[in-house]
Amino acid sequence: MACLYNNICNIEILLKAEVFRLAGERYGRNGQSGYKRWGSQRGSVYIKNKKIPIKVQRVRDVRNNKEISLNTYERFQKPKEVDEGLLRRVLHGLSMRNYRECSEAIPEAFSLSSFTVSRRYVRASSRKLKKPMERKLERYDIVSLVIDGKRFGEDGILIALGITSEGKKVVLGILQAATENYTVCRNFLMELVGRVLRYDNGLLCLINGAKGIRKAISEVLGNMRSCRDASGTRERMRFVICRSMHMRR
């Protein structure tokens, strides 16, 4: 989920950079001659084999009265398999907080040449990746914590997702990990606590039953309750929030 969010952010950055190159700043006059921003429209892009809705800025050649197609948008119109080696570079960059390495690997994973990727993109995407992975967590009223592992071939990641008292889902952290053993999970949770994850009023933890995660939760967060086979449906989410608020009382 976090990788998907980061990929969407990076595609949006690439689209904005191309629009800026063609039509300049909004309400500005620093674009190519005759090219103007022309509102926006709903569109979609493919990330790996998943179709994702996205808002697309339009550019028009007012002299010739025709719309200009965006090369970046066209590149993402067909499903593509992400190279496993490149995906590992992305995961490793996120896990090791090397956001520049990660931001440079993402365009390559989507078959974008290094020529089309500007320094501005690298700086902007690095900031986008850094923000959710290092932000302080005390401002979120987290009532439930979902921890799950996802496999990518021989590699994998741990994802921590927080659910607030208002039902908002917040990506708390990502860690590259081949296993879900106790030591890995404990260090992951300690990192979240170090970023001021609040749990003094109680926290409902949803896990897939992995013993390593369960043991790490008990040691780091204390006597927490856990729920097996967590579902992402709205009905289950409402139950989780209500249950969490009841525990706090």
N, C-alpha and C positions, 0 to 999 in steps of 0.2 A: 504493500500500500504506500509506504513512504517513498519507495523507488518510483512508483507510478506518479506520485505527487511531484517529485523532483523532475521527472522527465517532462511532465506537462509544463512546469515552470520554465524549463530550458527551451522548450518549443516556443512558448510565448515570447521569451527574450529574443530568440532568433527571428521570429516574425516581426517584432517591434523594430529590431535593428534593420531589417530589410525595408520596412515601410519608411523609417527615418532616412535611409540612404536614398530612397526614391522621391519621397515627398517632403522631407525635412520635418521640422518640429510642427506640432499642432498650432495652427494660426500663424505659422512662420512663413518666410519666403526663401528659405535656404535649401529647397529641394531641387530636383532636376526640372529644367524648363518645361512648363506645360503639365507637370504632374501635380495632382492635388489629392489630399485625403478625401475620401468619399463615403463617410460613415462606416458602418460595420455590419456584419451579417453572421448568422449562426452557421457554423461549419463543423467538420469533424476531421480528426487525424487518427492514424493507426500507430499505436505503440506496441511493438511486437505484433501480435495478432489480435489485439484488443482495440475496438473502435471507441474513441473518446470524443465527446462533444467539446467544441471550443469556439470562442468568439474570434472572428477574423476581421481585421481592419481592411477596408477596401481602398484601392488607389486607382485614380482615373486619369487618363490622358485627355485633358479637356480640349486640346487643340484638334485632335483626331476623333474626339467623341467616342472613346472606347475604354473599356476597363483593362487594367494591367494585371496580369496574373502574377502571383507571388511564387517565386521559385521554391522558397522554403516550404510553403503550404503544399505545393505539388509533390514534393519529395515524400511527404508523409501521407499520401493518399492510397498507398498500397501496403498490405500487411508484410512485415519483414521479420525474419528470425534474427535475433540479436546474437552476435558471436559470443560464445561462452567465455573466451579469454578477455574480451572487452568488458563483458558484464562483471567478471571478477575484478577488473581494474576499477570499475565504478564502485562495487561493494567495498573493496579495499580502501579506496579513497574516502568513502563515507566513514568507515569504521576507524581509520587512523586519523581522521580529521584533516586529511590532505585534500582540501576542497578544490584546489587548483588542478591537481591530478585528475580528480573525478570529473570536473567540468570539461577538461580537455578530452577525456575518454568518451563522454556521452555523445558528442557529434559524430565521432568515428563509429560508434555503435549503430548510428542511424544512417551510415553511408554518406556522411557529409565530408567533403574534402577539407583539409586544413586551410586551404586558401580561402574558403568561405567563412571561416570562423575568425572573427576579429578579436583583438585584445580586449575590446570593450565587452564582448560576449563573455570571455573568460572571467573578467573581473566581476561582471554582473551576476553570472551564474554561480561563481564562488561564494558571493554574498548570499545568494538565495539558498544554497546548500548549507551554509554555515549557520544561518539563523535558526532553523528548527532543531538542529543537532546540538547547539550550545546554549540556547536561551534558558534563562532561569524559569523555574516552574512554580514558584510560590504564588504567582498571581492567578493560577488556575485552581478552581475548587474541584479537585479530582475526587470522585466518589468511587470509581471503579477502575481497575487496572487490568488490561488484557495483554498477556505476553504469549507470543507464539513464534515458532520457528518455521521458516520457509526454505525449501531445498531448491538449488539450481545446479543440477548435475551432481558433482562431488562436493560442491561448496554449498553454503547456506548463510542465512542471516537470522538474527533474533530481532523481533519488532516489539516495541512497547507502545501500546495505545492507551491513552487515558480517556475516560468518559466523565464529563463535568456534570454538576448538579442540574444543568440546563439541557443536558442531552447532547452536548457538542463533543465530537470526537477529535482528539488532539494527538498527533504523533509526538511521542516523548523522546524516542531514541531508536537508533539502529546499530546493530553490532554484527560484524562479519564473524561467523562461528560455524565450524563444521559439525559441532555437536551441541546438545542442550544439557551438558553435564553441570554438576553443582558449581564448580569453580567459575566457569564461564558466566553462568546465570547470576551468581553472587556478585561478581565484579560489575556486571551490567547494572544490577539493582543499586549497588553502592554508588555507581556513577550518577544514577538518577537522583538518589538521595543527596549526593553532593551538589546537585543542581537545584536543591531545595524542593524536592517532591514532598508535599505535605501529606502525612498519613496519621497524625496524632488523633484525629477525630474518627478514625476507622476507614478502612479501604477494602472494598470487595474485589478480590482478585479472581480473574477468570483465566484458567489455564487448560491445556489439553490433556492433563494427567501425567505429564513427564515428571519423574521423581526428582530430577535435578532442579527443575524450576520450583517445585513444591518445597524442597528442602531449603533452597536459597531464600524464598519468600519468608519461611518461618524464621530463619536466622536474621535476616536483614530488617524485615518489617514487623516481626513479632508474631503474635498469635492471630494470623489472618485466616479468614475463611476463603475457601476456593470453590469454584463451580466448574465441573467438567463439561466438555462439549459446548463451549460458548457459541451462541449463534448471533449473527449480525442483523437479524430481522428486527424491524421496528418494535414488534410485540415483545420480543425477548429484551430489547434494549430498554423499553419502558419498565419491564419487570426489574431489571438490574438497577436502574436509577431509584425506583421506589424501594427496593430491598435495601439499597445502600443508605438511603435517607432514614429508613426505619432503624437500621443498625446504629446510626449516629445518635438517634434519640435514646 
